[in-house]
Amino acid sequence: MQTGWIKDNGYWYYCNTATGAMQIGWLTYKGKKCYLEPKQGKNLGHAYCNEVAVIDNKRYFFDKNCYATEMQDDGKWLKGAKGWQFQYLDESLAKGWKYLKWSGGEDWFYFDK
């Protein structure tokens, strides 16, 4: 039986190393949070990667390694043809440098005009 991280049809899944059961919901892996789809019909158990999602009324960014970072509430991340953009609550897009804070830290980001 295969356990741990498993990639299938382009999606990542995690099976408990002791029981082999597929994990759903929040998972702490190497000290970082990951989220695995808990609902049937939505690709049950797949890890959220390279996306932004709202879970329990909080917005999270999931990086390429599927690690979650809680986001601030003054806007949201959008993935467009030119990469990631930040959209303010008034629906305008961030331009130039923006300093963002979240539960995992804080940093400067540059957005093309």
N, C-alpha and C positions, 0 to 999 in steps of 0.2 A: 504494500500500500504506500502510495506517495504522500508525503506530508510536507509541511512548511509552505513556502511560496511556490505556486504552480502557475505557469502561463498557458492559457488555452484560448485559441481563436482571438488573440490580440488583447486579452484581458488577464489581469492578475487576480489570483484567489489565494486564500491562506487556509490550510488544513492543519488543525491542532496536531502538534508533534507527538503528543501522548495518546490521543484518542483517534486521530484521523478525521474527526468531524470538521466540516467546513465552517469557518468562522463567519459570523455576520455582525454588523454593528461596529462599535468602536473596538479597536485592537491597539494595544501598546506594544510596539516592536522596537527593540534597541533603544528604549527610552523615548520614542516618538510615537505620536498618535497617527493611526491610519483608520479609514472608514470603509467598511465592506457592506455593500447594498443588502439591506435586511428585508426587502419586499419581493414577493413572488411576482413574476411578470416583468421585472426591471433588471433582468440578468442577475438573479440572486447570487450574492456573495462576491461580486466583482469589486475590486478595489478602485476607489476614486483616484485618478491620476490626471495631472495636467488640466485641471478644471477648478471652477468655483462652484460651491454648493451651499445651500442653506439647510442646516440640520438643527433641529430643536430651536428654531428662531435665531440662530447665530450663523454668520457667514464665514465660510472657511475656504482658503485656497489650498489645493492639493498639488504639490510639485511633481516633477517627473519620477520621483521615488515613492510617490503616493503618501508622503508625509503631510499632515494637516497643520495649517497655521490659521488661527482665528484672525479675522479681519476687522478693521475699524468700521464704523457705521455711517461715515459721511459719503459713501459711494460704493461702487462695486467694480470688480474686474470683469472685463469682456475679452473674449478671444476672437480676434478678427483676422482678416486676410494678411494684415501686416504684423501680426503677433498680438501680444496682450496690451490692452488699453485700460485706463481707469476712468470710470464714468461717475460724475458727481450726482447727487440726488436730484439736481435740476436738469439732468440728462446731458449736460455739456461734458466734453472730454478733457482730461488733464493734458496740459501741454508744458513742455520743459521739465524742470526738476520738481519732484514732489516728495516730501518726507512722510513716510507711512509708518504707523505704529501698529502692532498687533501683539497677541499673547506670547508669540515666540520671539519677539524682539522689535527692532526698528531699523530703518535704513532709508537711503535716498534712492529714488528711481527717476530715470529720464524718459520722457514720452515725446516721440517725434511729433512735429506739428503737421 
